[in-house]
Amino acid sequence: MSDKQDTPSPAETPAEAVAAATEGSAAQPGAVPPSDAERVAALEAELGQMRDKWLRAEADNANLRARAKREAEDARLYAVQKFARDVVETAENLRRGLDSLPPAAEGEAELLAKLRGGFEGVERAFVAMLERHGVQKQDAQGKAFDPELHQAMAEQPAPDGVEPGTIIQAWTPAWTLHGRLLKPAMVVVAGK
């Protein structure tokens, strides 16, 4: 504060105002210096302001740490999302290959039975490996259509006993990575 100004400016803290008033009163003869109670009150007010600023800064830091931890965890969980999407395409191609084999029949060639059994074992192991790493396969057949998991490729009239909006045929399953959609299921939905 200047000698011409009697009130503190808004930028000054209470303690700065008391110190300025004390300095100004020392320069002016006959001015009454602030009492100890006024000085203590001013210092307590400043302490309250500083405590409030400190608590807000601590809360901001805690929020920043939590957000950084969450972002690091998301980056760790979903960093392989593109790779996982490509890998599930391979799993689907393996299933398509198995589906193209003729169904098991009495008296079929031993070689064909062994091939089918071997490929089915490879598929089971492959899907189990994906599940260990957070990639889940979700079959859609017979479930209610969910736009978050399914992509409707066609709509057909609902067969008897089937509710409209039910998936009557799934061309591919839905795949998720730690709960996040990797690839939607391609489905045919029962219409009205």
N, CA and C atoms as an extended XYZ file, in Angstrom:
576
Properties=species:S:1:pos:R:3:atomname:S:1:resname:S:1:resid:I:1 pbc="F F F"
N         0.842       -1.184        0.000 N   MET     1
C         0.000        0.000        0.000 CA  MET     1
C         0.878        1.235        0.000 C   MET     1
N         0.344        2.251       -0.569 N   SER     2
C         1.081        3.515       -0.547 CA  SER     2
C         0.594        4.355        0.621 C   SER     2
N         1.267        5.457        0.854 N   ASP     3
C         0.861        6.340        1.948 CA  ASP     3
C        -0.498        6.965        1.671 C   ASP     3
N        -0.884        7.068        0.391 N   LYS     4
C        -2.140        7.697        0.024 CA  LYS     4
C        -3.307        6.728        0.106 C   LYS     4
N        -3.043        5.430        0.214 N   GLN     5
C        -4.087        4.412        0.168 CA  GLN     5
C        -4.304        3.857        1.569 C   GLN     5
N        -5.529        3.891        2.053 N   ASP     6
C        -5.829        3.411        3.395 CA  ASP     6
C        -6.336        1.980        3.401 C   ASP     6
N        -6.875        1.492        2.292 N   THR     7
C        -7.403        0.126        2.253 CA  THR     7
C        -6.461       -0.744        1.451 C   THR     7
N        -6.349       -2.061        1.828 N   PRO     8
C        -5.457       -2.945        1.088 CA  PRO     8
C        -6.018       -3.230       -0.303 C   PRO     8
N        -5.110       -3.439       -1.262 N   SER     9
C        -5.543       -3.806       -2.606 CA  SER     9
C        -5.977       -5.266       -2.591 C   SER     9
N        -6.814       -5.662       -3.521 N   PRO    10
C        -7.308       -7.049       -3.522 CA  PRO    10
C        -6.193       -8.071       -3.684 C   PRO    10
N        -5.051       -7.688       -4.260 N   ALA    11
C        -3.969       -8.640       -4.493 CA  ALA    11
C        -3.195       -8.927       -3.211 C   ALA    11
N        -3.333       -8.072       -2.200 N   GLU    12
C        -2.573       -8.275       -0.973 CA  GLU    12
C        -3.263       -9.288       -0.074 C   GLU    12
N        -2.467      -10.075        0.613 N   THR    13
C        -3.012      -10.982        1.617 CA  THR    13
C        -3.197      -10.200        2.898 C   THR    13
N        -3.965      -10.713        3.861 N   PRO    14
C        -4.168       -9.988        5.117 CA  PRO    14
C        -2.851       -9.684        5.829 C   PRO    14
N        -1.904      -10.611        5.808 N   ALA    15
C        -0.636      -10.375        6.501 CA  ALA    15
C         0.143       -9.264        5.810 C   ALA    15
N         0.089       -9.225        4.461 N   GLU    16
C         0.779       -8.165        3.734 CA  GLU    16
C         0.134       -6.820        4.037 C   GLU    16
N        -1.202       -6.829        4.165 N   ALA    17
C        -1.903       -5.587        4.492 CA  ALA    17
C        -1.503       -5.083        5.875 C   ALA    17
N        -1.390       -6.007        6.863 N   VAL    18
C        -0.979       -5.618        8.211 CA  VAL    18
C         0.440       -5.091        8.189 C   VAL    18
N         1.328       -5.765        7.469 N   ALA    19
C         2.719       -5.316        7.407 CA  ALA    19
C         2.807       -3.953        6.740 C   ALA    19
N         2.040       -3.740        5.673 N   ALA    20
C         2.061       -2.451        4.984 CA  ALA    20
C         1.492       -1.362        5.884 C   ALA    20
N         0.440       -1.681        6.590 N   ALA    21
C        -0.153       -0.695        7.493 CA  ALA    21
C         0.815       -0.340        8.606 C   ALA    21
N         1.543       -1.341        9.103 N   THR    22
C         2.513       -1.104       10.163 CA  THR    22
C         3.626       -0.212        9.651 C   THR    22
N         4.118       -0.494        8.436 N   GLU    23
C         5.181        0.328        7.864 CA  GLU    23
C         4.685        1.740        7.614 C   GLU    23
N         3.462        1.855        7.105 N   GLY    24
C         2.905        3.161        6.807 CA  GLY    24
C         2.654        3.964        8.068 C   GLY    24
N         2.227        3.307        9.143 N   SER    25
C         1.947        4.019       10.387 CA  SER    25
C         3.228        4.471       11.050 C   SER    25
N         4.302        3.721       10.815 N   ALA    26
C         5.579        4.134       11.389 CA  ALA    26
C         6.055        5.398       10.708 C   ALA    26
N         5.695        5.541        9.415 N   ALA    27
C         6.128        6.727        8.685 CA  ALA    27
C         5.259        7.928        9.039 C   ALA    27
N         4.015        7.677        9.444 N   GLN    28
C         3.113        8.772        9.784 CA  GLN    28
C         3.072        8.947       11.300 C   GLN    28
N         3.467       10.092       11.775 N   PRO    29
C         3.395       10.292       13.218 CA  PRO    29
C         1.941       10.383       13.655 C   PRO    29
N         1.666        9.746       14.810 N   GLY    30
C         0.340        9.791       15.402 CA  GLY    30
C        -0.592        8.712       14.890 C   GLY    30
N        -0.188        7.879       13.888 N   ALA    31
C        -1.032        6.783       13.393 CA  ALA    31
C        -0.997        5.653       14.399 C   ALA    31
N        -2.124        4.986       14.564 N   VAL    32
C        -2.227        3.906       15.533 CA  VAL    32
C        -1.825        2.598       14.866 C   VAL    32
N        -0.800        1.928       15.398 N   PRO    33
C        -0.422        0.636       14.820 CA  PRO    33
C        -1.505       -0.402       15.125 C   PRO    33
N        -1.621       -1.442       14.259 N   PRO    34
C        -2.637       -2.462       14.518 CA  PRO    34
C        -2.332       -3.199       15.820 C   PRO    34
N        -3.405       -3.606       16.473 N   SER    35
C        -3.232       -4.318       17.744 CA  SER    35
C        -2.780       -5.748       17.460 C   SER    35
N        -2.306       -6.395       18.511 N   ASP    36
C        -1.883       -7.780       18.358 CA  ASP    36
C        -3.043       -8.660       17.905 C   ASP    36
N        -4.232       -8.390       18.398 N   ALA    37
C        -5.403       -9.185       18.015 CA  ALA    37
C        -5.700       -9.036       16.528 C   ALA    37
N        -5.558       -7.815       16.000 N   GLU    38
C        -5.783       -7.599       14.579 CA  GLU    38
C        -4.741       -8.327       13.750 C   GLU    38
N        -3.484       -8.273       14.203 N   ARG    39
C        -2.408       -8.957       13.488 CA  ARG    39
C        -2.626      -10.474       13.508 C   ARG    39
N        -3.022      -11.018       14.679 N   VAL    40
C        -3.283      -12.463       14.779 CA  VAL    40
C        -4.448      -12.846       13.869 C   VAL    40
N        -5.502      -12.040       13.848 N   ALA    41
C        -6.659      -12.325       12.995 CA  ALA    41
C        -6.244      -12.312       11.522 C   ALA    41
N        -5.421      -11.337       11.153 N   ALA    42
C        -4.963      -11.269        9.767 CA  ALA    42
C        -4.116      -12.479        9.415 C   ALA    42
N        -3.240      -12.880       10.317 N   LEU    43
C        -2.394      -14.051       10.062 CA  LEU    43
C        -3.215      -15.339       10.013 C   LEU    43
N        -4.237      -15.452       10.854 N   GLU    44
C        -5.103      -16.632       10.827 CA  GLU    44
C        -5.893      -16.692        9.521 C   GLU    44
N        -6.328      -15.527        9.041 N   ALA    45
C        -7.038      -15.489        7.762 CA  ALA    45
C        -6.118      -15.938        6.630 C   ALA    45
N        -4.881      -15.467        6.663 N   GLU    46
C        -3.920      -15.883        5.637 CA  GLU    46
C        -3.635      -17.372        5.739 C   GLU    46
N        -3.518      -17.869        6.971 N   LEU    47
C        -3.294      -19.304        7.173 CA  LEU    47
C        -4.454      -20.105        6.592 C   LEU    47
N        -5.689      -19.639        6.801 N   GLY    48
C        -6.859      -20.321        6.249 CA  GLY    48
C        -6.816      -20.355        4.727 C   GLY    48
N        -6.422      -19.232        4.120 N   GLN    49
C        -6.321      -19.183        2.656 CA  GLN    49
C        -5.240      -20.139        2.155 C   GLN    49
N        -4.112      -20.139        2.815 N   MET    50
C        -3.013      -21.015        2.399 CA  MET    50
C        -3.400      -22.486        2.578 C   MET    50
N        -4.097      -22.806        3.672 N   ARG    51
C        -4.542      -24.184        3.907 CA  ARG    51
C        -5.504      -24.606        2.795 C   ARG    51
N        -6.418      -23.702        2.411 N   ASP    52
C        -7.364      -24.009        1.345 CA  ASP    52
C        -6.624      -24.267        0.027 C   ASP    52
N        -5.652      -23.418       -0.295 N   LYS    53
C        -4.857      -23.614       -1.516 CA  LYS    53
C        -4.099      -24.932       -1.472 C   LYS    53
N        -3.530      -25.241       -0.325 N   TRP    54
C        -2.769      -26.487       -0.174 CA  TRP    54
C        -3.681      -27.699       -0.355 C   TRP    54
N        -4.876      -27.687        0.276 N   LEU    55
C        -5.802      -28.814        0.148 CA  LEU    55
C        -6.259      -28.981       -1.302 C   LEU    55
N        -6.509      -27.875       -1.988 N   ARG    56
C        -6.913      -27.964       -3.394 CA  ARG    56
C        -5.773      -28.536       -4.253 C   ARG    56
N        -4.555      -28.107       -3.966 N   ALA    57
C        -3.404      -28.629       -4.713 CA  ALA    57
C        -3.218      -30.125       -4.450 C   ALA    57
N        -3.400      -30.537       -3.206 N   GLU    58
C        -3.303      -31.969       -2.880 CA  GLU    58
C        -4.386      -32.765       -3.602 C   GLU    58
N        -5.613      -32.238       -3.644 N   ALA    59
C        -6.699      -32.927       -4.348 CA  ALA    59
C        -6.402      -33.011       -5.843 C   ALA    59
N        -5.883      -31.921       -6.414 N   ASP    60
C        -5.519      -31.941       -7.838 CA  ASP    60
C        -4.441      -32.978       -8.107 C   ASP    60
N        -3.450      -33.054       -7.231 N   ASN    61
C        -2.378      -34.046       -7.402 CA  ASN    61
C        -2.910      -35.462       -7.282 C   ASN    61
N        -3.818      -35.691       -6.329 N   ALA    62
C        -4.396      -37.030       -6.176 CA  ALA    62
C        -5.190      -37.407       -7.432 C   ALA    62
N        -5.951      -36.472       -7.973 N   ASN    63
C        -6.710      -36.732       -9.205 CA  ASN    63
C        -5.772      -37.003      -10.376 C   ASN    63
N        -4.696      -36.237      -10.460 N   LEU    64
C        -3.728      -36.432      -11.527 CA  LEU    64
C        -3.070      -37.807      -11.434 C   LEU    64
N        -2.709      -38.223      -10.220 N   ARG    65
C        -2.105      -39.552      -10.039 CA  ARG    65
C        -3.087      -40.650      -10.426 C   ARG    65
N        -4.348      -40.504       -9.997 N   ALA    66
C        -5.357      -41.526      -10.319 CA  ALA    66
C        -5.586      -41.601      -11.829 C   ALA    66
N        -5.662      -40.442      -12.494 N   ARG    67
C        -5.871      -40.433      -13.949 CA  ARG    67
C        -4.676      -41.041      -14.672 C   ARG    67
N        -3.467      -40.713      -14.230 N   ALA    68
C        -2.265      -41.276      -14.866 CA  ALA    68
C        -2.216      -42.788      -14.675 C   ALA    68
N        -2.593      -43.243      -13.486 N   LYS    69
C        -2.605      -44.694      -13.227 CA  LYS    69
C        -3.635      -45.388      -14.114 C   LYS    69
N        -4.821      -44.778      -14.225 N   ARG    70
C        -5.887      -45.359      -15.053 CA  ARG    70
C        -5.464      -45.394      -16.526 C   ARG    70
N        -4.844      -44.310      -17.002 N   GLU    71
C        -4.405      -44.267      -18.399 CA  GLU    71
C        -3.290      -45.274      -18.663 C   GLU    71
N        -2.395      -45.444      -17.695 N   ALA    72
C        -1.316      -46.431      -17.862 CA  ALA    72
C        -1.900      -47.843      -17.882 C   ALA    72
N        -2.875      -48.106      -17.033 N   GLU    73
C        -3.519      -49.423      -17.003 CA  GLU    73
C        -4.260      -49.685      -18.317 C   GLU    73
N        -4.982      -48.680      -18.816 N   ASP    74
C        -5.667      -48.832      -20.105 CA  ASP    74
C        -4.666      -49.081      -21.232 C   ASP    74
N        -3.571      -48.354      -21.211 N   ALA    75
C        -2.547      -48.542      -22.252 CA  ALA    75
C        -1.981      -49.954      -22.185 C   ALA    75
N        -1.769      -50.457      -20.971 N   ARG    76
C        -1.238      -51.815      -20.820 CA  ARG    76
C        -2.253      -52.851      -21.301 C   ARG    76
N        -3.518      -52.675      -20.932 N   LEU    77
C        -4.541      -53.657      -21.302 CA  LEU    77
C        -4.870      -53.640      -22.789 C   LEU    77
N        -4.915      -52.441      -23.384 N   TYR    78
C        -5.431      -52.334      -24.740 CA  TYR    78
C        -4.366      -52.016      -25.788 C   TYR    78
N        -3.093      -52.064      -25.423 N   ALA    79
C        -2.023      -51.762      -26.380 CA  ALA    79
C        -1.994      -52.768      -27.526 C   ALA    79
N        -2.443      -53.963      -27.273 N   VAL    80
C        -2.391      -55.020      -28.292 CA  VAL    80
C        -3.709      -55.158      -29.048 C   VAL    80
N        -4.550      -54.132      -28.988 N   GLN    81
C        -5.879      -54.234      -29.584 CA  GLN    81
C        -5.836      -54.536      -31.079 C   GLN    81
N        -4.992      -53.851      -31.842 N   LYS    82
C        -4.909      -54.114      -33.288 CA  LYS    82
C        -4.406      -55.525      -33.549 C   LYS    82
N        -3.382      -55.936      -32.803 N   PHE    83
C        -2.848      -57.285      -32.967 CA  PHE    83
C        -3.916      -58.320      -32.625 C   PHE    83
N        -4.637      -58.095      -31.520 N   ALA    84
C        -5.673      -59.043      -31.103 CA  ALA    84
C        -6.777      -59.139      -32.160 C   ALA    84
N        -7.130      -58.020      -32.773 N   ARG    85
C        -8.158      -58.043      -33.827 CA  ARG    85
C        -7.701      -58.916      -34.993 C   ARG    85
N        -6.426      -58.826      -35.350 N   ASP    86
C        -5.896      -59.667      -36.434 CA  ASP    86
C        -5.859      -61.140      -36.028 C   ASP    86
N        -5.537      -61.401      -34.788 N   VAL    87
C        -5.446      -62.784      -34.306 CA  VAL    87
C        -6.827      -63.440      -34.282 C   VAL    87
N        -7.865      -62.686      -33.883 N   VAL    88
C        -9.201      -63.299      -33.864 CA  VAL    88
C        -9.676      -63.591      -35.285 C   VAL    88
N        -9.190      -62.823      -36.245 N   GLU    89
C        -9.514      -63.129      -37.652 CA  GLU    89
C        -8.947      -64.500      -38.019 C   GLU    89
N        -7.760      -64.808      -37.516 N   THR    90
C        -7.154      -66.116      -37.760 CA  THR    90
C        -7.976      -67.215      -37.090 C   THR    90
N        -8.454      -66.950      -35.873 N   ALA    91
C        -9.294      -67.940      -35.182 CA  ALA    91
C       -10.576      -68.198      -35.972 C   ALA    91
N       -11.166      -67.150      -36.528 N   GLU    92
C       -12.380      -67.327      -37.334 CA  GLU    92
C       -12.088      -68.109      -38.616 C   GLU    92
N       -10.936      -67.844      -39.220 N   ASN    93
C       -10.576      -68.595      -40.435 CA  ASN    93
C       -10.363      -70.065      -40.116 C   ASN    93
N        -9.792      -70.366      -38.968 N   LEU    94
C        -9.618      -71.762      -38.543 CA  LEU    94
C       -10.987      -72.428      -38.384 C   LEU    94
N       -11.949      -71.705      -37.789 N   ARG    95
C       -13.307      -72.250      -37.629 CA  ARG    95
C       -13.961      -72.461      -38.986 C   ARG    95
N       -13.766      -71.508      -39.928 N   ARG    96
C       -14.331      -71.671      -41.272 CA  ARG    96
C       -13.757      -72.905      -41.961 C   ARG    96
N       -12.462      -73.138      -41.769 N   GLY    97
C       -11.831      -74.327      -42.343 CA  GLY    97
C       -12.427      -75.606      -41.765 C   GLY    97
N       -12.649      -75.613      -40.451 N   LEU    98
C       -13.263      -76.790      -39.829 CA  LEU    98
C       -14.691      -76.990      -40.318 C   LEU    98
N       -15.432      -75.895      -40.480 N   ASP    99
C       -16.812      -76.004      -40.954 CA  ASP    99
C       -16.888      -76.483      -42.399 C   ASP    99
N       -15.826      -76.276      -43.176 N   SER   100
C       -15.845      -76.701      -44.584 CA  SER   100
C       -15.583      -78.199      -44.737 C   SER   100
N       -15.068      -78.835      -43.683 N   LEU   101
C       -14.867      -80.286      -43.746 CA  LEU   101
C       -16.222      -80.975      -43.728 C   LEU   101
N       -16.322      -82.112      -44.400 N   PRO   102
C       -17.602      -82.826      -44.352 CA  PRO   102
C       -17.868      -83.308      -42.917 C   PRO   102
N       -19.120      -83.382      -42.526 N   PRO   103
C       -19.435      -83.837      -41.169 CA  PRO   103
C       -18.933      -85.272      -40.950 C   PRO   103
N       -18.636      -85.566      -39.696 N   ALA   104
C       -18.163      -86.918      -39.366 CA  ALA   104
C       -19.232      -87.935      -39.758 C   ALA   104
N       -18.795      -88.994      -40.391 N   ALA   105
C       -19.735      -90.020      -40.851 CA  ALA   105
C       -19.147      -91.398      -40.562 C   ALA   105
N       -20.031      -92.346      -40.461 N   GLU   106
C       -19.634      -93.734      -40.234 CA  GLU   106
C       -18.845      -94.222      -41.442 C   GLU   106
N       -17.711      -94.803      -41.215 N   GLY   107
C       -16.907      -95.376      -42.275 CA  GLY   107
C       -16.103      -94.369      -43.084 C   GLY   107
N       -15.926      -93.135      -42.561 N   GLU   108
C       -15.117      -92.166      -43.297 CA  GLU   108
C       -13.645      -92.548      -43.216 C   GLU   108
N       -12.872      -91.990      -44.063 N   ALA   109
C       -11.442      -92.296      -44.099 CA  ALA   109
C       -10.788      -91.883      -42.790 C   ALA   109
N        -9.861      -92.728      -42.336 N   GLU   110
C        -9.171      -92.464      -41.065 CA  GLU   110
C        -8.387      -91.160      -41.126 C   GLU   110
N        -7.822      -90.863      -42.255 N   LEU   111
C        -7.053      -89.634      -42.431 CA  LEU   111
C        -7.941      -88.403      -42.203 C   LEU   111
N        -9.152      -88.420      -42.758 N   LEU   112
C       -10.075      -87.300      -42.593 CA  LEU   112
C       -10.477      -87.139      -41.125 C   LEU   112
N       -10.722      -88.231      -40.425 N   ALA   113
C       -11.091      -88.175      -39.008 CA  ALA   113
C        -9.938      -87.614      -38.184 C   ALA   113
N        -8.714      -88.028      -38.504 N   LYS   114
C        -7.555      -87.516      -37.770 CA  LYS   114
C        -7.329      -86.034      -38.059 C   LYS   114
N        -7.499      -85.641      -39.309 N   LEU   115
C        -7.357      -84.221      -39.665 CA  LEU   115
C        -8.370      -83.376      -38.893 C   LEU   115
N        -9.639      -83.809      -38.888 N   ARG   116
C       -10.680      -83.077      -38.190 CA  ARG   116
C       -10.349      -82.980      -36.701 C   ARG   116
N        -9.970      -84.096      -36.104 N   GLY   117
C        -9.627      -84.105      -34.677 CA  GLY   117
C        -8.429      -83.216      -34.366 C   GLY   117
N        -7.431      -83.242      -35.233 N   GLY   118
C        -6.243      -82.403      -35.028 CA  GLY   118
C        -6.568      -80.919      -35.116 C   GLY   118
N        -7.337      -80.547      -36.133 N   PHE   119
C        -7.704      -79.129      -36.277 CA  PHE   119
C        -8.606      -78.654      -35.142 C   PHE   119
N        -9.498      -79.526      -34.677 N   GLU   120
C       -10.351      -79.144      -33.540 CA  GLU   120
C        -9.514      -78.940      -32.280 C   GLU   120
N        -8.487      -79.779      -32.098 N   GLY   121
C        -7.580      -79.604      -30.957 CA  GLY   121
C        -6.794      -78.306      -31.055 C   GLY   121
N        -6.337      -77.982      -32.259 N   VAL   122
C        -5.611      -76.717      -32.467 CA  VAL   122
C        -6.537      -75.540      -32.171 C   VAL   122
N        -7.779      -75.617      -32.638 N   GLU   123
C        -8.724      -74.530      -32.392 CA  GLU   123
C        -8.984      -74.357      -30.895 C   GLU   123
N        -9.206      -75.454      -30.164 N   ARG   124
C        -9.447      -75.360      -28.709 CA  ARG   124
C        -8.256      -74.718      -27.999 C   ARG   124
N        -7.046      -75.149      -28.353 N   ALA   125
C        -5.846      -74.595      -27.716 CA  ALA   125
C        -5.674      -73.121      -28.075 C   ALA   125
N        -5.962      -72.762      -29.310 N   PHE   126
C        -5.811      -71.382      -29.767 CA  PHE   126
C        -6.785      -70.461      -29.040 C   PHE   126
N        -8.048      -70.871      -28.944 N   VAL   127
C        -9.059      -70.059      -28.255 CA  VAL   127
C        -8.728      -69.977      -26.761 C   VAL   127
N        -8.251      -71.064      -26.165 N   ALA   128
C        -7.865      -71.034      -24.740 CA  ALA   128
C        -6.710      -70.067      -24.517 C   ALA   128
N        -5.754      -70.030      -25.434 N   MET   129
C        -4.636      -69.088      -25.325 CA  MET   129
C        -5.144      -67.652      -25.414 C   MET   129
N        -6.068      -67.388      -26.320 N   LEU   130
C        -6.641      -66.046      -26.431 CA  LEU   130
C        -7.343      -65.653      -25.133 C   LEU   130
N        -8.104      -66.570      -24.547 N   GLU   131
C        -8.821      -66.285      -23.301 CA  GLU   131
C        -7.858      -65.977      -22.156 C   GLU   131
N        -6.721      -66.661      -22.117 N   ARG   132
C        -5.724      -66.375      -21.067 CA  ARG   132
C        -5.212      -64.949      -21.166 C   ARG   132
N        -5.251      -64.378      -22.359 N   HIS   133
C        -4.747      -63.027      -22.571 CA  HIS   133
C        -5.866      -61.993      -22.672 C   HIS   133
N        -7.065      -62.351      -22.209 N   GLY   134
C        -8.164      -61.395      -22.117 CA  GLY   134
C        -9.048      -61.274      -23.337 C   GLY   134
N        -8.823      -62.112      -24.361 N   VAL   135
C        -9.663      -62.072      -25.562 CA  VAL   135
C       -10.757      -63.120      -25.388 C   VAL   135
N       -11.999      -62.661      -25.384 N   GLN   136
C       -13.141      -63.555      -25.168 CA  GLN   136
C       -13.994      -63.654      -26.427 C   GLN   136
N       -14.460      -64.867      -26.686 N   LYS   137
C       -15.359      -65.138      -27.813 CA  LYS   137
C       -16.777      -65.206      -27.250 C   LYS   137
N       -17.711      -64.485      -27.867 N   GLN   138
C       -19.098      -64.487      -27.392 CA  GLN   138
C       -20.013      -64.884      -28.537 C   GLN   138
N       -20.589      -66.064      -28.405 N   ASP   139
C       -21.511      -66.533      -29.434 CA  ASP   139
C       -22.827      -65.769      -29.303 C   ASP   139
N       -23.406      -65.411      -30.430 N   ALA   140
C       -24.592      -64.565      -30.436 CA  ALA   140
C       -25.875      -65.327      -30.728 C   ALA   140
N       -25.788      -66.523      -31.249 N   GLN   141
C       -26.958      -67.297      -31.674 CA  GLN   141
C       -27.993      -67.393      -30.552 C   GLN   141
N       -29.249      -66.989      -30.851 N   GLY   142
C       -30.348      -67.122      -29.902 CA  GLY   142
C       -30.429      -66.007      -28.872 C   GLY   142
N       -29.509      -65.061      -28.859 N   LYS   143
C       -29.530      -63.963      -27.894 CA  LYS   143
C       -30.252      -62.757      -28.487 C   LYS   143
N       -30.648      -61.839      -27.614 N   ALA   144
C       -31.274      -60.599      -28.073 CA  ALA   144
C       -30.217      -59.731      -28.765 C   ALA   144
N       -30.624      -59.043      -29.805 N   PHE   145
C       -29.698      -58.185      -30.543 CA  PHE   145
C       -29.208      -57.054      -29.643 C   PHE   145
N       -27.897      -56.874      -29.585 N   ASP   146
C       -27.266      -55.815      -28.803 CA  ASP   146
C       -26.353      -55.034      -29.743 C   ASP   146
N       -26.700      -53.783      -30.064 N   PRO   147
C       -25.877      -53.029      -31.026 CA  PRO   147
C       -24.458      -52.778      -30.533 C   PRO   147
N       -24.207      -52.963      -29.250 N   GLU   148
C       -22.859      -52.800      -28.711 CA  GLU   148
C       -21.968      -53.996      -29.067 C   GLU   148
N       -22.578      -55.162      -29.329 N   LEU   149
C       -21.816      -56.381      -29.606 CA  LEU   149
C       -22.077      -56.981      -30.990 C   LEU   149
N       -23.188      -56.613      -31.601 N   HIS   150
C       -23.604      -57.274      -32.831 CA  HIS   150
C       -23.765      -56.280      -33.971 C   HIS   150
N       -23.476      -56.753      -35.169 N   GLN   151
C       -23.709      -55.973      -36.375 CA  GLN   151
C       -24.714      -56.748      -37.217 C   GLN   151
N       -25.890      -56.154      -37.413 N   ALA   152
C       -26.940      -56.820      -38.179 CA  ALA   152
C       -26.592      -56.772      -39.662 C   ALA   152
N       -26.463      -57.935      -40.241 N   MET   153
C       -26.153      -58.025      -41.667 CA  MET   153
C       -27.428      -58.220      -42.489 C   MET   153
N       -28.470      -58.756      -41.850 N   ALA   154
C       -29.745      -58.968      -42.538 CA  ALA   154
C       -30.840      -59.103      -41.487 C   ALA   154
N       -32.070      -58.923      -41.952 N   GLU   155
C       -33.229      -59.117      -41.090 CA  GLU   155
C       -34.180      -60.052      -41.827 C   GLU   155
N       -34.667      -61.058      -41.109 N   GLN   156
C       -35.593      -62.015      -41.700 CA  GLN   156
C       -36.838      -62.078      -40.840 C   GLN   156
N       -37.966      -62.470      -41.435 N   PRO   157
C       -39.174      -62.618      -40.615 CA  PRO   157
C       -38.922      -63.609      -39.474 C   PRO   157
N       -39.466      -63.287      -38.311 N   ALA   158
C       -39.249      -64.131      -37.132 CA  ALA   158
C       -39.945      -65.476      -37.310 C   ALA   158
N       -39.207      -66.577      -37.140 N   PRO   159
C       -39.853      -67.897      -37.180 CA  PRO   159
C       -40.809      -68.050      -35.992 C   PRO   159
N       -41.675      -69.048      -36.069 N   ASP   160
C       -42.622      -69.297      -34.979 CA  ASP   160
C       -41.870      -69.526      -33.676 C   ASP   160
N       -42.352      -68.867      -32.618 N   GLY   161
C       -41.761      -69.047      -31.291 CA  GLY   161
C       -40.516      -68.208      -31.033 C   GLY   161
N       -40.134      -67.368      -31.979 N   VAL   162
C       -38.940      -66.535      -31.803 CA  VAL   162
C       -39.383      -65.076      -31.714 C   VAL   162
N       -38.919      -64.403      -30.669 N   GLU   163
C       -39.248      -62.994      -30.461 CA  GLU   163
C       -38.544      -62.123      -31.503 C   GLU   163
N       -39.209      -61.076      -31.993 N   PRO   164
C       -38.517      -60.129      -32.873 CA  PRO   164
C       -37.332      -59.504      -32.124 C   PRO   164
N       -36.254      -59.282      -32.830 N   GLY   165
C       -35.050      -58.727      -32.202 CA  GLY   165
C       -34.086      -59.790      -31.704 C   GLY   165
N       -34.448      -61.056      -31.879 N   THR   166
C       -33.574      -62.159      -31.480 CA  THR   166
C       -32.673      -62.525      -32.650 C   THR   166
N       -31.472      -62.911      -32.346 N   ILE   167
C       -30.523      -63.317      -33.386 CA  ILE   167
C       -30.844      -64.748      -33.786 C   ILE   167
N       -31.199      -64.920      -35.067 N   ILE   168
C       -31.555      -66.264      -35.531 CA  ILE   168
C       -30.400      -66.961      -36.231 C   ILE   168
N       -29.389      -66.185      -36.622 N   GLN   169
C       -28.209      -66.798      -37.241 CA  GLN   169
C       -27.011      -65.888      -36.984 C   GLN   169
N       -25.903      -66.475      -36.550 N   ALA   170
C       -24.668      -65.716      -36.331 CA  ALA   170
C       -23.630      -66.211      -37.328 C   ALA   170
N       -23.177      -65.315      -38.179 N   TRP   171
C       -22.150      -65.691      -39.144 CA  TRP   171
C       -20.780      -65.747      -38.482 C   TRP   171
N       -20.527      -64.819      -37.568 N   THR   172
C       -19.272      -64.824      -36.805 CA  THR   172
C       -19.596      -64.479      -35.351 C   THR   172
N       -18.737      -64.874      -34.407 N   PRO   173
C       -18.961      -64.496      -33.013 CA  PRO   173
C       -18.454      -63.072      -32.751 C   PRO   173
N       -18.846      -62.516      -31.622 N   ALA   174
C       -18.296      -61.230      -31.177 CA  ALA   174
C       -17.024      -61.530      -30.388 C   ALA   174
N       -16.046      -60.662      -30.497 N   TRP   175
C       -14.790      -60.822      -29.773 CA  TRP   175
C       -14.540      -59.571      -28.945 C   TRP   175
N       -14.139      -59.753      -27.678 N   THR   176
C       -13.829      -58.621      -26.801 CA  THR   176
C       -12.433      -58.791      -26.224 C   THR   176
N       -11.818      -57.675      -25.883 N   LEU   177
C       -10.514      -57.649      -25.220 CA  LEU   177
C       -10.712      -56.955      -23.891 C   LEU   177
N       -10.636      -57.712      -22.803 N   HIS   178
C       -10.862      -57.193      -21.444 CA  HIS   178
C       -12.171      -56.408      -21.384 C   HIS   178
N       -13.213      -56.934      -22.016 N   GLY   179
C       -14.524      -56.306      -21.979 CA  GLY   179
C       -14.762      -55.266      -23.053 C   GLY   179
N       -13.748      -54.850      -23.760 N   ARG   180
C       -13.898      -53.844      -24.818 CA  ARG   180
C       -14.057      -54.573      -26.159 C   ARG   180
N       -15.023      -54.135      -26.956 N   LEU   181
C       -15.316      -54.804      -28.230 CA  LEU   181
C       -14.137      -54.714      -29.191 C   LEU   181
N       -13.721      -55.876      -29.677 N   LEU   182
C       -12.680      -55.948      -30.708 CA  LEU   182
C       -13.315      -56.053      -32.085 C   LEU   182
N       -14.284      -56.972      -32.175 N   LYS   183
C       -14.917      -57.250      -33.467 CA  LYS   183
C       -16.359      -57.665      -33.194 C   LYS   183
N       -17.328      -56.965      -33.813 N   PRO   184
C       -18.731      -57.331      -33.554 CA  PRO   184
C       -19.101      -58.640      -34.264 C   PRO   184
N       -20.119      -59.288      -33.722 N   ALA   185
C       -20.645      -60.487      -34.359 CA  ALA   185
C       -21.475      -60.074      -35.579 C   ALA   185
N       -21.310      -60.789      -36.663 N   MET   186
C       -22.116      -60.547      -37.871 CA  MET   186
C       -23.327      -61.454      -37.773 C   MET   186
N       -24.515      -60.855      -37.692 N   VAL   187
C       -25.703      -61.637      -37.365 CA  VAL   187
C       -26.891      -61.338      -38.280 C   VAL   187
N       -27.840      -62.274      -38.259 N   VAL   188
C       -29.141      -62.117      -38.916 CA  VAL   188
C       -30.154      -62.018      -37.796 C   VAL   188
N       -30.976      -60.974      -37.829 N   VAL   189
C       -31.913      -60.679      -36.743 CA  VAL   189
C       -33.335      -60.998      -37.181 C   VAL   189
N       -34.116      -61.520      -36.231 N   ALA   190
C       -35.532      -61.774      -36.490 CA  ALA   190
C       -36.285      -60.466      -36.505 C   ALA   190
N       -37.025      -60.227      -37.576 N   GLY   191
C       -37.824      -59.002      -37.701 CA  GLY   191
C       -39.233      -59.236      -37.211 C   GLY   191
N       -40.112      -58.315      -37.571 N   LYS   192
C       -41.518      -58.405      -37.135 CA  LYS   192
C       -42.343      -59.194      -38.106 C   LYS   192
